Amino acid sequence: MARLVCSGCYTLLMYSRGAKSVQCSCCRTINAASEANQMAHINCGNCRVLLMYQCEAHSVKCTLCNFVTSVGILRFN
């Protein structure tokens, strides 16, 4: 499974990896299922809270403690 954020209403959508597009069940927007739209998760390097970020990001800043966590190369299972 993969995840992306709807470009119409910002709802987090889950879909089968390999799909070319995903229709949002909330607003009916058809979203391109490119790697650039996919979301990933990582724990903050300081406070360990779970953070969500776009896959192409190189780092993510924690909204709780403001620590910037570097993101390695994302590997999909």
mmCIF file of the C-alpha atoms, coordinates in Angstrom:
data_MODEL
# 
_entry.id   MODEL 
# 
loop_
_atom_site.group_PDB 
_atom_site.id 
_atom_site.type_symbol 
_atom_site.label_atom_id 
_atom_site.label_alt_id 
_atom_site.label_comp_id 
_atom_site.label_asym_id 
_atom_site.label_entity_id 
_atom_site.label_seq_id 
_atom_site.pdbx_PDB_ins_code 
_atom_site.Cartn_x 
_atom_site.Cartn_y 
_atom_site.Cartn_z 
_atom_site.occupancy 
_atom_site.B_iso_or_equiv 
_atom_site.pdbx_formal_charge 
_atom_site.auth_seq_id 
_atom_site.auth_comp_id 
_atom_site.auth_asym_id 
_atom_site.auth_atom_id 
_atom_site.pdbx_PDB_model_num 
ATOM 1  C CA . MET A 1 1  ? 0.000   0.000  0.000   1.00 0.00 ? 1  MET A CA 1 
ATOM 2  C CA . ALA A 1 2  ? 1.018   3.606  -0.582  1.00 0.00 ? 2  ALA A CA 1 
ATOM 3  C CA . ARG A 1 3  ? -0.287  6.929  0.707   1.00 0.00 ? 3  ARG A CA 1 
ATOM 4  C CA . LEU A 1 4  ? -0.724  10.403 -0.736  1.00 0.00 ? 4  LEU A CA 1 
ATOM 5  C CA . VAL A 1 5  ? -2.444  13.644 0.228   1.00 0.00 ? 5  VAL A CA 1 
ATOM 6  C CA . CYS A 1 6  ? -5.426  14.652 -1.937  1.00 0.00 ? 6  CYS A CA 1 
ATOM 7  C CA . SER A 1 7  ? -4.720  17.822 -3.899  1.00 0.00 ? 7  SER A CA 1 
ATOM 8  C CA . GLY A 1 8  ? -8.358  18.881 -3.558  1.00 0.00 ? 8  GLY A CA 1 
ATOM 9  C CA . CYS A 1 9  ? -9.183  18.492 0.140   1.00 0.00 ? 9  CYS A CA 1 
ATOM 10 C CA . TYR A 1 10 ? -5.850  17.378 1.722   1.00 0.00 ? 10 TYR A CA 1 
ATOM 11 C CA . THR A 1 11 ? -7.268  14.069 2.957   1.00 0.00 ? 11 THR A CA 1 
ATOM 12 C CA . LEU A 1 12 ? -4.690  11.302 3.395   1.00 0.00 ? 12 LEU A CA 1 
ATOM 13 C CA . LEU A 1 13 ? -5.474  8.578  0.852   1.00 0.00 ? 13 LEU A CA 1 
ATOM 14 C CA . MET A 1 14 ? -4.235  4.977  0.805   1.00 0.00 ? 14 MET A CA 1 
ATOM 15 C CA . TYR A 1 15 ? -4.067  3.025  -2.437  1.00 0.00 ? 15 TYR A CA 1 
ATOM 16 C CA . SER A 1 16 ? -2.429  -0.011 -4.016  1.00 0.00 ? 16 SER A CA 1 
ATOM 17 C CA . ARG A 1 17 ? 1.150   0.697  -5.039  1.00 0.00 ? 17 ARG A CA 1 
ATOM 18 C CA . GLY A 1 18 ? 1.514   0.827  -8.807  1.00 0.00 ? 18 GLY A CA 1 
ATOM 19 C CA . ALA A 1 19 ? -1.751  2.693  -9.452  1.00 0.00 ? 19 ALA A CA 1 
ATOM 20 C CA . LYS A 1 20 ? -1.449  5.603  -11.894 1.00 0.00 ? 20 LYS A CA 1 
ATOM 21 C CA . SER A 1 21 ? -4.198  7.702  -10.291 1.00 0.00 ? 21 SER A CA 1 
ATOM 22 C CA . VAL A 1 22 ? -6.380  7.721  -7.174  1.00 0.00 ? 22 VAL A CA 1 
ATOM 23 C CA . GLN A 1 23 ? -9.849  9.229  -6.821  1.00 0.00 ? 23 GLN A CA 1 
ATOM 24 C CA . CYS A 1 24 ? -10.534 10.832 -3.435  1.00 0.00 ? 24 CYS A CA 1 
ATOM 25 C CA . SER A 1 25 ? -13.564 9.339  -1.700  1.00 0.00 ? 25 SER A CA 1 
ATOM 26 C CA . CYS A 1 26 ? -14.300 12.687 0.003   1.00 0.00 ? 26 CYS A CA 1 
ATOM 27 C CA . CYS A 1 27 ? -14.118 15.300 -2.788  1.00 0.00 ? 27 CYS A CA 1 
ATOM 28 C CA . ARG A 1 28 ? -13.873 13.033 -5.879  1.00 0.00 ? 28 ARG A CA 1 
ATOM 29 C CA . THR A 1 29 ? -10.648 14.725 -7.083  1.00 0.00 ? 29 THR A CA 1 
ATOM 30 C CA . ILE A 1 30 ? -8.507  12.457 -9.271  1.00 0.00 ? 30 ILE A CA 1 
ATOM 31 C CA . ASN A 1 31 ? -4.927  12.569 -7.986  1.00 0.00 ? 31 ASN A CA 1 
ATOM 32 C CA . ALA A 1 32 ? -1.833  11.467 -9.902  1.00 0.00 ? 32 ALA A CA 1 
ATOM 33 C CA . ALA A 1 33 ? -0.190  8.642  -7.963  1.00 0.00 ? 33 ALA A CA 1 
ATOM 34 C CA . SER A 1 34 ? 3.381   9.744  -8.584  1.00 0.00 ? 34 SER A CA 1 
ATOM 35 C CA . GLU A 1 35 ? 6.162   9.172  -6.065  1.00 0.00 ? 35 GLU A CA 1 
ATOM 36 C CA . ALA A 1 36 ? 6.281   12.951 -5.479  1.00 0.00 ? 36 ALA A CA 1 
ATOM 37 C CA . ASN A 1 37 ? 2.786   12.824 -3.936  1.00 0.00 ? 37 ASN A CA 1 
ATOM 38 C CA . GLN A 1 38 ? 3.463   9.889  -1.627  1.00 0.00 ? 38 GLN A CA 1 
ATOM 39 C CA . MET A 1 39 ? 3.801   10.280 2.118   1.00 0.00 ? 39 MET A CA 1 
ATOM 40 C CA . ALA A 1 40 ? 6.195   8.543  4.496   1.00 0.00 ? 40 ALA A CA 1 
ATOM 41 C CA . HIS A 1 41 ? 6.716   8.395  8.258   1.00 0.00 ? 41 HIS A CA 1 
ATOM 42 C CA . ILE A 1 42 ? 9.756   8.781  10.500  1.00 0.00 ? 42 ILE A CA 1 
ATOM 43 C CA . ASN A 1 43 ? 10.294  9.293  14.216  1.00 0.00 ? 43 ASN A CA 1 
ATOM 44 C CA . CYS A 1 44 ? 11.699  12.660 15.314  1.00 0.00 ? 44 CYS A CA 1 
ATOM 45 C CA . GLY A 1 45 ? 15.419  12.317 16.056  1.00 0.00 ? 45 GLY A CA 1 
ATOM 46 C CA . ASN A 1 46 ? 14.939  14.235 19.311  1.00 0.00 ? 46 ASN A CA 1 
ATOM 47 C CA . CYS A 1 47 ? 11.541  13.606 20.927  1.00 0.00 ? 47 CYS A CA 1 
ATOM 48 C CA . ARG A 1 48 ? 10.648  10.413 18.962  1.00 0.00 ? 48 ARG A CA 1 
ATOM 49 C CA . VAL A 1 49 ? 7.151   11.618 17.951  1.00 0.00 ? 49 VAL A CA 1 
ATOM 50 C CA . LEU A 1 50 ? 5.968   10.086 14.654  1.00 0.00 ? 50 LEU A CA 1 
ATOM 51 C CA . LEU A 1 51 ? 6.258   12.588 11.772  1.00 0.00 ? 51 LEU A CA 1 
ATOM 52 C CA . MET A 1 52 ? 4.673   12.432 8.302   1.00 0.00 ? 52 MET A CA 1 
ATOM 53 C CA . TYR A 1 53 ? 6.436   13.946 5.280   1.00 0.00 ? 53 TYR A CA 1 
ATOM 54 C CA . GLN A 1 54 ? 6.473   13.814 1.470   1.00 0.00 ? 54 GLN A CA 1 
ATOM 55 C CA . CYS A 1 55 ? 8.774   11.132 0.082   1.00 0.00 ? 55 CYS A CA 1 
ATOM 56 C CA . GLU A 1 56 ? 11.030  13.513 -1.836  1.00 0.00 ? 56 GLU A CA 1 
ATOM 57 C CA . ALA A 1 57 ? 11.911  15.519 1.310   1.00 0.00 ? 57 ALA A CA 1 
ATOM 58 C CA . HIS A 1 58 ? 15.525  15.486 2.509   1.00 0.00 ? 58 HIS A CA 1 
ATOM 59 C CA . SER A 1 59 ? 14.603  16.422 6.085   1.00 0.00 ? 59 SER A CA 1 
ATOM 60 C CA . VAL A 1 60 ? 11.542  17.026 8.245   1.00 0.00 ? 60 VAL A CA 1 
ATOM 61 C CA . LYS A 1 61 ? 11.105  19.533 11.088  1.00 0.00 ? 61 LYS A CA 1 
ATOM 62 C CA . CYS A 1 62 ? 9.222   18.390 14.191  1.00 0.00 ? 62 CYS A CA 1 
ATOM 63 C CA . THR A 1 63 ? 6.291   20.645 15.065  1.00 0.00 ? 63 THR A CA 1 
ATOM 64 C CA . LEU A 1 64 ? 6.649   19.809 18.770  1.00 0.00 ? 64 LEU A CA 1 
ATOM 65 C CA . CYS A 1 65 ? 10.351  20.328 19.490  1.00 0.00 ? 65 CYS A CA 1 
ATOM 66 C CA . ASN A 1 66 ? 11.526  22.019 16.212  1.00 0.00 ? 66 ASN A CA 1 
ATOM 67 C CA . PHE A 1 67 ? 14.285  19.429 15.727  1.00 0.00 ? 67 PHE A CA 1 
ATOM 68 C CA . VAL A 1 68 ? 15.198  18.778 12.073  1.00 0.00 ? 68 VAL A CA 1 
ATOM 69 C CA . THR A 1 69 ? 15.511  15.068 11.287  1.00 0.00 ? 69 THR A CA 1 
ATOM 70 C CA . SER A 1 70 ? 17.423  14.019 8.155   1.00 0.00 ? 70 SER A CA 1 
ATOM 71 C CA . VAL A 1 71 ? 15.585  11.559 5.954   1.00 0.00 ? 71 VAL A CA 1 
ATOM 72 C CA . GLY A 1 72 ? 17.602  8.790  4.299   1.00 0.00 ? 72 GLY A CA 1 
ATOM 73 C CA . ILE A 1 73 ? 16.758  7.156  1.000   1.00 0.00 ? 73 ILE A CA 1 
ATOM 74 C CA . LEU A 1 74 ? 13.234  5.806  1.265   1.00 0.00 ? 74 LEU A CA 1 
ATOM 75 C CA . ARG A 1 75 ? 12.954  2.142  0.394   1.00 0.00 ? 75 ARG A CA 1 
ATOM 76 C CA . PHE A 1 76 ? 9.564   0.609  -0.286  1.00 0.00 ? 76 PHE A CA 1 
ATOM 77 C CA . ASN A 1 77 ? 8.924   -2.991 0.744   1.00 0.00 ? 77 ASN A CA 1 
# 
